[in-house]
């Protein structure tokens, strides 16, 4: 049954959907009395359509619940990142400042052996011969 408190539908639409689902379920139960399948092909087709509608509803509800969980997790991550970023101020020519102290990299982390072209931005097109001349 659709919970009208948490539904995407207004209460009247939720009530109608619940009634439709109830009718489908009763049709399936009627056509499969005593756990036997109907004999006629027409009744079997009708049963399959009714069961397909029930199955789609269940899978759609599961998808909506999954999407809600993903959205909630995404919102939680956004809140955590925002709270961390609120604690850090970027001032003093790009240096990150936390509270009143500037964050500095440890001097052992400085890069001293930069390969020519390593820090270049963009793509340079060159031939094999030009490339090999560098080595």
Residue, then its C-alpha position, 0 to 999 in steps of 0.5 A: x500500500x502507498x503511504x500517503x504521508x510520504x507519497x509523491x501523490x496527494x491523498x486522493x491519488x494514493x487512495x485510488x492507486x491503493x484501490x487499483x493495486x487491491x483489485x489487481x491483487x484480488x484478480x491474481x488471487x481469483x485466477x490462481x485459486x488452489x494454487x492452480x493456473x487458469x486453463x484458457x490462454x486468454x485467462x493466462x494472458x490476463x493473469x500475466x498482465x495483472x501480475x506484471x502491474x503488481x511487479x512493476x509497482x513493487x520494483x518502482x517503490x524499491x527504486x524510489x526508496x533506493x533513490x531517496x537513500x542515495x539522495x539522503x547520503x549525498x545531502x549528508x556528504x554535502x553538509x559534511x564538506x560544507x561544515x569543513x569548508x566553513x572552518x577554513x578561510x582562504x586568505x593571505x595570497x592563496x594560503x589556507x588559514x584555519x582559525x588564526x594560524x596559516x597552514x604550511x606544508x612541511x618543507x620535506x614535501x617540497x618538489x625539487x626534481x620537476x621534469x621539464x614540461x611536467x607543470x605545463x598546461x595543455x597539450x603539445x603536439x610533437x613528432x617522434x623525432x622532436x620527442x627523441x631529441x629531448x633524450 
